[in-house]
Each structure stands twice: as structure tokens, then as C-alpha cells.
Amino acid sequence: MAVSWFRVAVPLCFAVLSLAVAIVGQKQGLFTGMPPPLPVALGVCSLAGMALVWRDISSKMKGDNRTLSGLLSQYLGVKALGWLGRRQRKKLESDTLNVKRVQEETLLKRLSKNANTCYGKQFDFCSIKDSATFRARHPITTYEHYRELIRHIAAGEEKVIIAEKPLILAMTSGTSGASAMLLSTKDTNTEFFLQGVSVCLNAMRQAFPATDSLQRTTKFFYTPTFRQSEAGIPIGPNSSTPASSRHMLNLYTTPAPAFEVPSEKDTLYLHLLFALKDPSVGTLESNFASTVFYAFSALQDRWQELVEDIERGKVSGALALEPKVRAGLEALMKPDPERATQLRAHFQDGFRGIAKRLWPHLHLVLAVDSGSNQIYGEMLRENYCQGIPFYSPFYAATEGLIGVNLWPQEPSRRYLLCPRSMFCEFLPESSLEEEMPHTLLMEEVKEGQNYELVITNASGLFRYRVGDIVKVVGFHNQCPIVEFQYRRGQMLNVRGEKVTEVLFLDALKKAVAQWPGAQLVDYCCAESGILGDSIGGSDPHYQVFVELKGVRNLTEEQRYKLDISLQQDSAVYKSFRIKGSIGPMRVQLVADGAFKELRKQMMAFSNTSPNTFKMHRVLRRKEYADFLLGKTVS
């Protein structure tokens, strides 16, 4: 049923239905005892209410190919989420007024729930009544502390660390080392939804009122591959997936059969195909900005094939689809030469600002673009998604929800720590290498200082070093606001200079700005020590791999500008360079598409899903560095 038809038909049906109920009810005696005018009044009120609802739906509606059931379910879902978001935001605001009390409650709740596990009995959680006792009794931990315990849980042992059976054994993305296997519980997911999703949707709608509409979203996500532990517990990524979002798939442009396709490349093609069919898309969404960037890169490569499919009303034969899936998808296609002509004209005008031309009602790109995803957010804003606001909603990890961004329109990505999600401690940056460092609590940290997060969460991690370094940039009431700085394992450090990801990226952007015509596509670094004989003997140095658009070669002078930029930004690096303790950087220009291929290799090795993948900025495996050396063109 097309929207253009039921814009008129549905209100009429509501009116007839309401009056019919009043008349029939009166004749059948359903309103016995009521004064004669009351049934009619009820019918009129019902009619008025339905008319108001329909008017609200009509005002928020864009596009023509929507069913009544789809619109109503989306409308009710949006209203329910709106109510929940306001409620949770109010609760969060209240919690920030007394952070110390809320953090104590959060900790004691975690300890009480797991007190009767083997781990809880070992540390006598039952007798712990405050955070001071907990911190005195329980050591600060890393993943090695849990590795064997989680192996027992995977084999089927119960009540080892947590009281319940985990939903999945969640694999981390492995950006700062080997992937770790952590536990994911119902509480973790519930907290993420209530304290994260609902609060961020509330902030989003306040900042971008146009998103409070009944437009569809194009969400770039994929069905990950799960394997089973000995006890049958699923092992895989802990992130938003089509399966976990099955009740919301009608909100997205991509139809359900597309998520049965195992190939990421083919699923991405289908995401793009059905997004291009719908000119009224309101939001582009993904876990990370990198996924959106890769989608636009694929669009730039395959737009002609996509337009032909829309023109013919078919799905490309190049896609490896099961007959049943292909039939289900092609049933949703019909020849649309008019839309195909529009699309061709848009693509032939170039790809700078293409998103707004393809989807004139596009209001927002919703994806995390901080940390290792900062570069992708910047490239999207400068190129494909010019003029479209971005919202980076969460600060989260496999360990759970850490913070929420309540300031969507600000250019810096700041996150308010969620005091009921985790019990948080903070290691000052100056004490990271100490054997028994002293931690601070939320109410004790100082603005302007850097800290490593230490968390106690809902899924069996106690005083656990996350490895993230954050900077406290302010407070919301009593609660710290942080900016992500770097991962400990993603730091360049050949002589103790400790160059962070943020510091290096800033220097790289300054250097690229001095390379005429160059546009940065992607980059990573390796410390010379992991390369061994691949590069010959020399002083310790950084091997830098960059993929650029607009240039095919770099002069030695241009390459040296990166070294100079980093020396200007880091006094410690400069001192080592002057003394000759660190040699000059070696900058390698790699072939187009090299980082796409590297991404595939990394995901295959670490069994990481496209939904959770983050590019490694500092390579710790020789195989990856050797791969890029093989792709070097200059």
C-alpha cells in the first residue's frame, strides 16, 4: 500500500470505524446506563485522537513506499524510546549530583550478585561493605588474571566468576595485542540499552530535531560468524548485529533477507542498493565511522552496477546469493528508470558532497568517530558527507558502556562517564608503570589530567585495566567528562619517547597539508624492531605506511616533513632525534586499496567482525608490516 494512497484513506477509515463503534455500541446496548449523548461523544473523542495521531504521523513521514503497519510500528517505537530516553536522562542527571554514592551502590551491586561464585568466595565479596575495603582486598588486574577462569567457563563450568551463564564469549578487536575472550551478560546488554542507547537518542533528538521523523535509516552492519565453545556458548563479537536488532529491522532500508548473505562485500552491495532506491533516507548509521567510509569507497567503485540494478529492478548476478535469498530480494525490486536517471546525474557530478545529493532529506551520520576512527570521520566530512552533521554517541568497549556524548553538536568528542554502568577507578598517567599504583575515584580526578581507566563491570571483571588513556576535560555536576586519548598498546616507543596515536596523527595531518594535492586515505606505523632484516640495519626508527589520493610519489624532502612535524609536536622525540638515538622516519607510500586488503587480513587473523573492527595504528605483527612493504609503490 503506497503512502500517497493511505494519506487520504487511513484517516477516512479511522473516522468511519470510530463512528461505527459508537452507533453499533449504542444499538447493541454496550453503553447501557450511559446518557444517550455519551456513546457519540466517545466516538467523536476517539476520532479526534486518531486524527491527531495520523496528523503527527503524516507530518513526520517522508517517501512513498511505506506500509501502514511499518509506519505505525515505527511511530510507536519512536514514542516509546522517546519516553524511555527522557526517563533515563533524568535518572542520569540525578546520578551526576551524587557520584560517590552512586558509584558505591554500583560496586556493591556487582559484588553482591557474584558473591556466591568461586571467585566471589575467594575474595569474600559478602563481607565487603564499601569501595575502600574492596580496593584494599582486590588487586588491580589485567586479562591474564582471567584467561584460565574464562577457559573453564567456556568448557561449561558454572559460577566461576559470575552467577549466571554468559550470553556470549565476546572477542575483543585486538587493536593493542591478541584478541581477548571476555564474558557478556544480560546485565551488560540491558545497561548498554538503557543507559547508552536511550540516553543518546534523547540527546540526538534534542540537538537535531529533524531526526524525530519516520524516515528510514541506512545502517551498515553485518551478520558476524559465531563459533561454539565446548559447552555450546557462542563465541564472537559483542556488538550490534542484525540478529540482536531483529525487532528493529523494519526501521532500516536494508531488507531482512540481505542479512542472510555471509559475504561482507555482497551484504555491503545490498546495503547500498536498497539505500539508493530510497531518496528519503534520514540517517546513515554504523558502529564506527570507518564502516561508513568503506561503504562510500565501495559506492564510488560500483555505482554504475548499482544504478543498472535499480533501472532494471534486478539484483546483480555477480553477487553469490542463495536462490531463496535472491528471490526474496528481487521481489522487493521493480524497474525504476526515473530514480536511475537521477542517480547517474548525481554520480557524474562527482563524489564530493554526494550523500546530500543522493538523499536530500539526510539529517545525520550516526557513528563513533573518535580514537582510531577520527581520521575516517574527518575524511567523510571533507568529502562524501559534506554539510551533514555527525554524532559520535558512545564511548564503549567489549567490556561494556563507559560513557555517553551529551553534546552532539560540539566538534570535540566528549563523553560523560556513566556512574551506574561500571565502578571506575583512575590510574594517573605518571604511575602507569608502577608495580602497585594507587588509583583515584570519580570524585578525586582533576581536570586536565590523563588517566588509565580501571573498571569493575557487570560481566566478571574486577579492577580491570582497560588499557584506554582518557583526559578529564571537565565535569557535569560531580561526574567527570572525558576525551579518549590513546590505547596503551598503540603507542610508538622505541627509546622511551611514548608517542601517542593522537600526537602522531596531528603531525601526519600537518605534513600531508604540505604535500600538494595529497589527501590522506589511511595510515599505520611499525617500530623498526619488528621488521628485522626486512629493512636492513639502522638506528631504531618508525616505519610509516600511508595511502594517499592525488599523488603517486613523494620526494625525500616531502617525507622528511613528517619527521619535522613530529619533532615540533614532541620535545621528547626531538631530543632523541638530535642525539641520534632514534633515526629518521621512513615513509612508505602504498598502493590504492592496500589498507582494504590489510583490513581483511586483520579481521581473518583475529576473527573480528566488520561491526567491531578498528584499524591498528601501530602494527605489532611482522606479517602485517611485511604485507604493506610488499604494497609499497614509492
Beta strands, then each sheet from edge to edge (+ up, - down):
strand 1: 168-171
strand 2: 181-184
strand 3: 217-219
strand 4: 227-228
strand 5: 234-236
strand 6: 283-288
strand 7: 364-368
strand 8: 390-391
strand 9: 394-397
strand 10: 400-404
strand 11: 415-417
strand 12: 423-428
strand 13: 440-441
strand 14: 450-456
strand 15: 464-476
strand 16: 479-487
strand 17: 519-527
strand 18: 542-549
strand 19: 586-589
strand 20: 618-619
sheet 1: 2+ 1- 5- 4+
sheet 2: 3+ 6+ 7+ 8+
sheet 3: 9+ 10- 11+ 16- 15+ 14- 12+ 13-
sheet 4: 19+ 18+ 17- 20-
end
